[in-house]
Amino acid sequence: MRCPPLLVLPALLAGALAAPCTANDLLDSYHEALDQDRTLLAAQYARDAAVEAKPQAVSAFLPRLTATGSHERSHNEITTSGNRIITDPTNPAPTASSKVDFYNTADQAQVLLSQTLWSFEAFQRLKQADISVAQAEATYRNAQQSLILRLAQAYFEVLAANDALRTGSAERAATERQWQQAERRREVGLATIIDVQETRAAFDASIATVIAAERRVANAQRALEEITGREADPGQALAENMPLAPPTPARIEPWLDATRSDNYDLRIARLGTEIANRNVSAVRARHYPTLALTATYNENLNSSERNADSTRGGIGVNLSLPIYAGGQIASQVRQAAALGSQSKASEEGTQRAVERQTRDAFQGVISGIASVQATQAAMKSSQLALESSQLGLKVGTRTEVDVLTALRNLYAAQRSYSQARYDYLISVLSLKRQAGRLAETDLAEIDALLIVAGPATPPPATLPPPG
């Protein structure tokens, strides 16, 4: 693979940095996450378990065949008694009795075939299962989109942490030079001990900043490794001339309409309400009769001649009508109705939440553009202010403290500019996720920004057709 051109970071951040010779690192991380992310894998297993509701519901309308058998060894003792024939009317007839003792081995077998002809509850459960399968699929799709956003956030956090570390390292080197310069100027009487102490304090603070930045890098890498299952140390950065695309459409209403129809969180909540309503109908159907076709075959074999063998078969229709169950069914109906009301309330709450999140993401894209532009301007202004302070120090109109303040402002502006660009991209992805349109292609567009120097097209916050 041909190594892409060098990516040059803003000079104010840390100088030049060569882009790695591995392309599509963001996409590679995503493909790794598809196999390794435990959250997505758990969602996949949950979906696989939920779709089994359909065949279980269908089974209520399919024949059921049951076979039973038994083998029994029994000891039987039969005693009979009776009066003999009367020959003398003056004398009662003596009692005659007999006793029979025998063993018997009985083998019994039964086959029962049943077929539900009609059950309103089973019919409602079948409809409920269809909705449950649709909800399980929506939940899995939602987990896929969440993975894209989580991966991008973790990946950008690594890049932002690396930017902050480079900026902190540059600030530490600059403040160290400033401190040494103050020492030399004090030796010749051009600076005071206060200037030396101020610059030394700034240098010490910059060391603490670098330490914190190193910890942030390590934590960010571990968070990305948790998703991808492999070591994560992306050495990429955003191209300096990254375009800033506003949302398209530029009005919030189309985005809200897309959210109401395609947002997966809202879709899951709506399907949950439908499931709860079907459950109310299914429980209420327990008041209704059920009709089933039954067929039986019995065979009884005995080892003793005193017990006759028997064979019996039959077919019939069984009608079951619950009349009174101690109030249990009525209570179950009220319980199901309350759960249905709970699901409806949760659905309405979810809709309000996703609409708020959509508005926030939409505003985040717009304000993100302004923030990038403002921090970029602040960075340039801070650079000019630093140069002016350094020139003023030479001619005696500025002090070491003035230069130090300008230096701090410059590196603070660099950090803000770097973070603002990542925040903008996250807002773009968040807006598309709220609309239910976040896809792998969005990561591919961002990946191009990470490896291509020069003009590139960021993933615009454009509302594409659903699908």
Order of alpha helices (4+ residues) and beta strands (2+ residues): alpha-alpha-alpha-beta-beta-alpha-alpha-alpha-alpha-beta-beta-alpha-alpha-alpha
